[in-house]
Amino acid sequence: MVRVHNFMVSSDGFGAGEGQSLETPFGHADPGVLFQWAVTTASWPNRAAPGGSRGLEDYLVRDFHRNIGAEIMGRNKFSPLRGPWADEEWKGWWGDEPPFHTPVFVMTHHERPSYSLSDTTFHFVDDSPAAVLEQALAAADGKDVRLGGGADTIRQFLDAGLIDTLHVAVGPDPLGAGSKLWDSPDDLLDRYHRDVVPGSHGVVHHLFWRD
């Protein structure tokens, strides 16, 4: 199964803003706002103190890693750098202990050697969504593949009909520009069933699946 899980967009459908840099991984979007519903749950992995909310949102946070054997992401989720890799010292936003714990396939037109950090191995692939998914499914060894984003990458897999389930958390505020997932969540209703569940902090959770 191919899953999009806990992906967050603004009310006007943007998963990240413009102007991504080392200091601003989400461009002009505030990740504290996009992720606020998740970081206030009891199971948020970076929680520094006891407490936090329970219920559906806590379950969604806990479910993020369930049965995941590999991840696929676009280059802009991995790095703010563009073009050929002038500096292969960049190892991603996550430090020496990336949160994936699986093989990660980074889609890029500029390949570079694979490397491992802790129990995560990053592979850099220049291929179609279907071909990259084939590699990820083989690496997942019977488990699910999580499609981590960004919005442009998810859009490619949607257009190719390769995603089985999606959970998208839609925030209450617009961004106006950036990397766009959709004009409206209704855009997917020709391909998916959907449940819509109100969440905390003005977020609305859209849960999509297909037969």
N, C-alpha and C positions, 0 to 999 in steps of 0.2 A: 504494500500500500504506500502511496505517496501522499504525505500530509503537509499542509501549511498550518502552523500551530502558533497561536498567540501573536499573530502579525498585527501591527497597530497602524492605523491610518487616521488622518484628520477627517473632519466632517465632509470635506470636499475631495476626499479620496487619495491624498498624498501620503506615502509611507515615509518620506524624508523631504526636507526642504532643499533650497538651493544653497550653493556656496560651501560644499563639504570641504573640510580641511582636517589637519591633525588635531586641532583644538575643538572642532565642531563636526563630529562624525555624522550628525543628522542635518548638517547645513543650518539654515535659520530656524529649523524646528527645535523645540525644547524637549529632549528625551524625558525629562522629569515629568512633563505633562503627558506625553504619549504613554509612558509606562506607569503612571500613578496608580491605576487600578491594580496592577500586578504587585508593585513594591509594598503595598499596604496589606497584602495577604500574609497569613501565618507561614506559608511554605516558600515565600520568596527566598532564594538561596543565599542572598547577601544580607539577610536580616541580621542586625547587630544586637537586637534586644528581643526578649520574648514578647508574645502578643500577636496581633494581626488578625485579620478577618478570616472567617471560614465560609463555607458555602461553595457555590458554583465557581467563583473566581479563584478560590484557593485550589479547587480541584483542577482547573485549567492550568494553573501554574505547576502543580504536581505532575500533571499528565504530559508536560512538555518533553520529558526524557523517556517516557514509557515506550518500550519496545522499539527504540530508534537504533538502527544499525549503521546509518550513514547520513551525512548532511550534504546538500548542494546549496551553494550561494553564488551570487554574482560578485564580480571583482570589487564593486563599490561598497559592498558590505565588508569585504576583507580589508580594503585600503582606500585612502584618499588619493593615491598616486595614479596618474594616467599615463598611457603610452607604454613604451618599453620599460622594463625594470632597470632603472638607473642604479638602484641600491637594493640588493637582495637581502640586506640586513633587516628590512622591515618584516616582521613576523606576525602582523595582525594587531588588533586593538586590545587583545585579551591577556597579554603578559605571558608568563611561563606556564600558566595553568589554564589553558582555554577551557570553556565550559562544555565542550561538545563531547569529548570522550569517545569519539568514533572517527573513522575516516571522513574528511571533508573535501569535497570537490569544488574548487573555485573556478567558475567559468570566466575565461579571459582570452583575448586575442593574442596575448603575450605570455607564452608558457615559461615556466622556470622549474628547477628541480623540486621534487617533493621534499618535505622535511617533517620531523615529528617534534612536538612539544608535549611532554608528559605522555598521556595516552591518546592524544589527538595527532593524526597525520594529515597534513594538507597536501592535496594534489592540485595541479594547475592544468586545466584542460581547455583546449580550443576545439569545440565540436558542437554539434546540434544538441538541443535539449534531449531528444530521444537517445542519442549516443551517450551523452553524459549520464543519463538515468540508467542506462544499461550497465555502465561501470559501477554506479552507486549501488544498484540492486545486487550486483555480484559481491561487492564489498560488504553489504549489509547482512549477507548470509542468512536470508530468510526473515530478517526483521524489516521494519518499515524504513523508508527514506523520508527525512524531513527536508522540505524545501524552505530554506531560511530567509530568502529575500535577496536583494531588495525587490521593490515593486516591479521594476522592469523585468527582472528574472522570472518572478511569479507570472507576470503577464505572458512571457514567452511560453511557459509551460501550460498555462491556461489555453492559449491559442493552439497549442499542439495537442490538447485533450489528454494531458498526462497526469492531472492531479485528481486524486480520489476524494479527499476531504479537505476543507479549509475552515479554520477559525480565524476570523478577522474582527478585531476590536476597534470600533469606530468611535473616535473621540468627539467631543462636543464643539471643538473650535476649528475653523478653517486655517489652511496654510497659504493658499493662493497660488503656489507654484512649487515645483520640485519634481520628485519621482512619483508618477501617478499610477495607482493600481486600477482605478475605475472612475467613471463618471457617477455611477450609482451602484450600490450593491444589487439592485434589481437587474443589472446587466448580466448576471450569472444565472438567472432563473430559467433560461432556456436550456440549461445543462445540468442544473443541480436542484435538489430539494433544499429547503432552508428553514431553520428556526431562528427567531430573533428574541434575544433575552436582554432586558435592561440590566446594566451593571452599576458599579459605583462611580463616583466622580463624573457623572454625565456620559459615561461610556455605554455603548450598545454593542452587544456581542452578536455577530452573525455567524452561524454554524451551518456550513454547506456540506452536503454529501450527495453522491449519485448512486444509482442502483448497480 
